[in-house]
Amino acid sequence: MSEPGRDGPRTCRIPGCPVCGASGTTLYDDLADHLFGAPGLWRMVRCSGSACGLLWLDPAPLPADLKLAYESYYTHAQAAVRPLAVRTILRWVKEGHYATRFGYVVRGVAVKRLLAFALLARPHFAEWLDNLIMRLPPCPGGRVLDVGCGEGRTLEQLRDLGWQVEGVDFDSRAVRNAETRGIPARLGTLADQHYPDSSFDAVVHRHVLEHVPDPVGLLAECRRVLKPDGRLVLLTPNAKSLGHARFGADWRGLEPPRHLQVFTPDALRRAAETAGLRVGTLNTTAAGAAFIHAQSRLLSGDAGASPDDGAARRFEHEELQRLARDPWAGEELWLTATRD
């Protein structure tokens, strides 16, 4: 494997699976970051454990140098501001959907439900809305923590639905962007914050577990700060997805060197249970299939790929059909868990 450039992260060997400790064999070599331009070439290995199958980088960036892989990351950009009319309609659609789907109490619910119903015919729009709030049901006055909150989009939605919100992220620019949305956000890792035991009614993280050097340790800390009846909800790429099978080294879910590991369903369940969590649901979703297909085609050299083109939509439909006979074919893994 080639060494990273002088401005890239230093590396260290990861000889054993971060979840089960088993050895691994090379799956991909000389992976480059064609997304955000982090220097270096990277090797990804697959766990040999029959009940795991985790993928991980070996060597991987040193934890102290991980920030160098995020110099041009998407969370550094300020979100575009939509026209007021568009924002108002979208907010009403969200509120109407969340009232119907989860039981949130909103004003003018009858009109908002009708508006939401009229627009939810678009494929995956309802699931996109569910995922936006990490599928959390109402908890009046409840406290929710978003680990790896990025620019704070999830917490912004949950705050508007009555949650008391807080975020944490190790990226200072992402934290600043969250604060511009009025989201209280802390800089550093979850362990750095030293929250008291049983602090939160819910802990969420969207596409975070694949980024951290010690995923089991993060899950254990999430368990510690959860209240006894609290809920952990997370979303992470699925190494057993149809997209990975189709695109191999060009699959968007690999994202070296920021994705230090990519989970299989077995590996994610094992990590959660090792951390002392009781797994409630574990499944996959095809909601991002069109986006993943287009992004993977871009990585493979198709400069005209778009999530709205025919090829991406056909792939999305194919993945939905595949899910009917293979529940692990979706692009992303969903897990909900409670304290054991």
C-alpha positions in Angstrom: 0.0 0.0 0.0 1.3 3.5 -0.9 1.9 5.9 2.0 -0.3 9.0 2.3 1.3 12.3 1.1 3.1 14.6 3.5 -0.1 16.5 4.2 -2.2 13.4 4.8 -2.9 11.5 8.0 -0.2 9.3 9.6 -1.3 5.7 9.8 -1.2 2.7 12.2 -1.8 -1.0 11.7 -5.2 -2.5 12.6 -4.3 -6.2 12.5 -7.5 -7.5 14.1 -11.2 -6.9 13.5 -12.4 -3.9 15.6 -15.5 -5.9 16.5 -14.5 -9.5 17.1 -10.7 -9.5 17.0 -10.4 -12.0 14.2 -7.8 -11.6 11.4 -8.8 -10.3 8.0 -7.8 -10.8 4.3 -7.4 -8.1 1.7 -10.6 -7.2 -0.1 -9.5 -4.0 -1.9 -6.1 -2.4 -2.3 -5.0 1.1 -3.4 -8.3 2.7 -2.6 -8.2 6.5 -3.2 -10.5 9.3 -1.9 -12.2 10.5 -5.1 -14.9 12.3 -3.1 -13.2 14.9 -0.9 -9.6 14.7 -2.0 -7.9 13.3 1.1 -4.4 12.1 0.1 -3.2 8.6 0.3 -4.0 5.1 -1.0 -5.7 2.6 1.4 -6.2 -1.1 1.9 -9.5 -2.5 3.1 -9.7 -6.0 4.6 -12.6 -8.3 5.4 -13.0 -10.1 8.7 -12.5 -13.8 8.5 -15.0 -14.4 11.4 -18.0 -16.3 10.0 -20.4 -14.5 12.4 -19.0 -11.0 11.7 -17.6 -10.1 8.2 -16.7 -6.5 9.1 -14.7 -4.5 6.6 -12.0 -2.2 7.9 -9.0 -0.1 6.8 -5.5 -1.6 7.6 -3.5 0.6 8.0 -5.9 3.3 9.1 -5.4 7.0 9.9 -4.1 7.7 13.4 -7.0 9.0 15.6 -5.1 12.3 16.2 -4.9 12.8 12.4 -8.4 11.9 11.4 -9.3 15.6 11.0 -7.0 15.8 8.0 -9.4 13.5 6.1 -12.3 16.1 6.6 -10.6 19.2 5.3 -13.2 19.6 2.5 -16.0 17.6 4.0 -19.6 18.4 3.1 -20.5 19.5 6.6 -18.3 22.5 6.2 -20.6 24.1 3.6 -23.5 26.3 4.6 -26.8 24.9 3.4 -28.6 26.8 0.7 -31.6 28.8 2.0 -34.8 27.9 0.2 -37.5 30.6 -0.6 -39.8 31.2 2.3 -42.8 29.7 0.5 -40.9 26.5 -0.2 -39.7 26.2 3.4 -43.2 26.8 4.7 -44.8 24.1 2.5 -42.1 21.6 3.3 -42.5 22.3 7.1 -46.2 21.7 6.8 -45.6 18.5 4.9 -43.2 17.3 7.6 -45.5 18.2 10.4 -48.5 16.5 8.7 -46.5 13.3 8.1 -45.0 13.2 11.6 -48.4 13.7 13.2 -49.8 10.7 11.1 -46.8 8.5 11.3 -45.6 8.9 14.8 -48.4 10.8 16.7 -46.7 14.2 17.1 -49.0 17.0 18.1 -49.0 19.9 15.6 -51.2 22.9 14.9 -53.6 22.7 11.9 -53.0 19.0 11.6 -55.9 18.3 9.3 -54.7 20.6 6.5 -51.1 19.5 7.0 -52.0 15.8 6.8 -53.8 16.4 3.5 -50.8 18.2 2.1 -48.5 15.5 3.2 -50.7 12.8 1.8 -50.7 14.6 -1.6 -46.9 14.7 -1.8 -46.0 11.3 -0.3 -46.7 9.5 -3.5 -43.1 10.2 -4.5 -41.0 7.1 -4.0 -39.2 7.0 -0.6 -40.3 10.5 0.3 -42.1 9.2 3.4 -39.0 7.1 4.4 -36.8 10.1 3.8 -38.9 12.1 6.2 -38.8 9.3 8.8 -35.1 9.1 8.5 -34.7 12.9 8.9 -35.9 12.5 12.6 -34.2 9.1 13.0 -37.7 7.5 13.4 -38.1 8.8 16.9 -41.6 8.9 18.4 -42.8 11.8 20.5 -41.2 12.3 23.9 -42.5 15.6 25.3 -39.7 17.5 26.9 -37.3 14.6 26.2 -33.6 15.1 25.7 -31.9 13.8 22.6 -28.2 13.7 21.8 -26.9 13.5 18.2 -23.4 12.0 18.2 -21.6 13.3 15.1 -24.3 16.0 14.6 -22.6 17.6 11.6 -24.3 20.8 10.7 -27.3 19.9 12.9 -30.1 19.1 10.4 -31.5 16.2 12.4 -31.5 18.1 15.7 -33.1 21.1 14.0 -36.1 18.9 13.0 -36.4 17.3 16.4 -36.2 20.6 18.2 -39.1 21.8 16.1 -41.1 18.7 17.2 -40.6 19.5 20.9 -37.3 17.7 21.8 -34.6 19.3 23.9 -31.6 18.8 21.6 -27.8 18.7 21.9 -25.1 17.7 19.5 -21.5 16.7 19.7 -19.0 16.5 16.8 -15.2 16.3 16.6 -15.1 18.7 13.6 -15.0 22.3 14.7 -16.4 23.7 11.4 -19.4 21.4 11.6 -20.0 22.5 15.1 -19.9 26.1 14.1 -22.4 25.4 11.3 -24.7 23.7 13.8 -24.5 26.6 16.1 -25.6 29.0 13.3 -28.9 26.9 13.2 -29.3 27.6 16.9 -28.3 24.0 17.9 -26.2 23.6 21.1 -23.2 21.6 20.0 -20.0 20.5 21.7 -16.7 19.9 20.2 -14.9 16.6 20.7 -15.8 12.9 21.1 -18.7 11.7 23.1 -16.4 10.4 25.8 -14.7 13.9 26.0 -18.0 15.4 27.2 -18.2 13.4 30.5 -22.0 13.5 30.5 -23.5 12.0 33.7 -25.0 8.5 33.5 -28.6 8.3 32.2 -28.6 11.8 30.7 -30.7 11.3 27.6 -34.0 9.9 26.5 -32.6 9.2 23.1 -29.2 9.0 21.4 -28.9 9.0 17.6 -26.1 8.9 15.1 -26.5 8.9 11.3 -23.5 7.6 9.4 -21.1 8.0 12.4 -20.2 4.5 13.6 -18.2 3.8 10.4 -16.0 6.9 11.1 -14.8 6.1 14.7 -11.6 4.1 15.6 -13.5 2.2 18.4 -17.1 1.5 17.4 -17.8 -0.8 20.3 -16.5 1.8 22.7 -18.7 4.5 21.2 -21.8 2.2 21.5 -20.9 1.5 25.2 -20.7 5.2 25.9 -24.0 5.7 24.2 -25.5 3.0 26.5 -24.0 4.7 29.6 -25.6 8.1 28.8 -29.0 6.6 27.9 -31.7 6.6 30.5 -32.9 3.1 31.5 -35.9 3.3 29.2 -33.9 5.3 26.5 -33.4 4.5 22.9 -30.4 4.4 20.6 -31.0 4.8 16.9 -28.3 4.6 14.3 -27.8 4.4 10.5 -24.7 3.1 8.8 -23.6 1.7 5.4 -24.3 -2.0 4.7 -21.4 -4.0 3.4 -23.8 -6.7 2.2 -25.8 -4.3 0.1 -26.7 -4.8 -3.6 -24.8 -1.7 -4.4 -21.6 -3.0 -2.9 -22.1 -6.3 -4.8 -22.7 -4.4 -8.0 -19.9 -1.7 -7.8 -17.2 -3.3 -5.7 -14.3 -0.9 -5.0 -16.3 1.9 -6.6 -19.2 1.6 -4.1 -20.0 4.9 -2.5 -20.3 3.3 0.9 -16.6 2.5 1.2 -15.4 6.2 1.4 -11.8 5.7 2.4 -10.1 7.0 4.5 -13.1 8.4 6.5 -14.9 5.1 6.8 -12.6 3.2 9.0 -14.9 0.2 8.9 -18.1 -0.8 7.1 -20.5 -3.1 8.9 -22.4 -6.2 7.9 -25.7 -6.9 9.8 -23.9 -9.6 11.8 -21.0 -7.3 12.7 -23.4 -4.5 13.8 -25.5 -6.8 16.0 -22.3 -8.2 17.6 -20.9 -4.7 18.2 -24.1 -3.5 19.9 -24.5 -6.6 22.1 -20.8 -6.5 23.1 -21.4 -2.9 24.2 -24.2 -4.1 26.5 -27.1 -3.0 24.3 -30.3 -5.0 23.6 -31.0 -4.9 19.9 -34.6 -4.1 19.1 -34.7 -3.8 15.4 -32.0 -4.4 12.8 -32.9 -4.1 9.1 -31.8 -2.4 5.8 -33.3 0.2 3.7 -33.3 1.1 -0.1 -34.2 4.7 0.5 -30.8 5.9 -0.6 -30.3 3.4 -3.5 -30.7 5.9 -6.3 -28.2 8.3 -4.7 -25.7 5.5 -4.0 -26.0 4.2 -7.6 -25.4 7.6 -9.1 -22.5 8.3 -6.7 -20.9 4.9 -7.4 -21.2 5.5 -11.1 -19.4 8.8 -10.7 -16.6 7.1 -8.9 -16.3 4.6 -11.7 -16.0 7.4 -14.3 -19.5 8.1 -15.4 -19.5 11.9 -15.2 -23.1 12.3 -16.2 -24.6 10.1 -13.5 -27.5 11.5 -11.5 -29.9 10.1 -8.8 -32.8 11.2 -11.0 -31.7 9.4 -14.2 -33.2 6.2 -15.5 -30.4 3.9 -14.5 -30.4 5.1 -10.8 -34.2 4.7 -10.6 -34.1 1.3 -12.2 -31.5 0.2 -9.6 -33.6 1.6 -6.8 -36.6 -0.5 -8.1 -34.3 -3.6 -8.5 -33.1 -3.2 -4.9 -36.7 -2.9 -3.6 -37.6 -6.1 -5.3 -34.4 -7.8 -4.0 -35.4 -6.8 -0.4 -38.5 -8.9 -0.7 -36.3 -12.1 -0.8 -33.1 -10.8 0.8 -33.8 -8.5 3.7 -30.1 -7.5 3.9 -29.8 -6.1 0.4 -30.5 -2.5 1.3 -27.8 0.2 1.1 -28.0 1.2 4.7 -28.4 -0.6 8.0 -30.9 0.6 10.6 -30.5 -0.4 14.3 -32.5 0.5 17.3 -31.4 -0.6 20.7 -32.0 -0.1 24.4 -29.9 -0.6 27.6 -29.6 -4.3 28.4 
